[in-house]
Amino acid sequence: MRKPKSRNRSAKPVSAEPSQAGAHVQLECFLEKYDNEVATFARRALAKMRKLVPGAIEMVYDNYNWLVIGFSPTERPSEAIFSLVLPPGRVTLCLLQGAGLPDPAKRLQGSGKVVRNIRLYNAGEPDAKVLDDPEVRALINVALNRARVPMPAGARPRRKLIIRSISAKQRPRRVVQEKK
């Protein structure tokens, strides 16, 4: 019987996950599919959300319909608290555990059993700076405090960006002008 060949132990294992720099480049490529004003607004909204939920795990889904960036305390999508959703021409903040949140100012939209959303931006309309609104910030804080799995307290882990899925076939990301 022949002895099996030994493996080359000096070879580095190939990582299935791209590096953080590579993930950021991919996210930037996803945003480039949108109109400039939508992409610019989305970048600003991302920066604000990163300050509001430091240390969150960001999970990116470049789906058939739109781009989704979820913010979670863990790498489990079911534990995500927020997501930014980019249908063509818009940016929306989803509170993924928002159905039971108190909303005296009636800022939350939707009627589902779990998720509520707030429209942050509509193409062609001026930026209303919704993420700076004290009522919206209060909703975000209540959502963080009521989350099933809380964000890590104290010394927060470094933020991590994970590209979870990329759909091979996608609808256009830019607003399509109707032909007359």
Summary of the structure (lengths in Angstrom):
residues: 180
radius of gyration: 19.5
end to end distance: 77.1
largest distance: 78.2
contacts: 463
relative contact order: 0.19
helix: 27%
strand: 21%
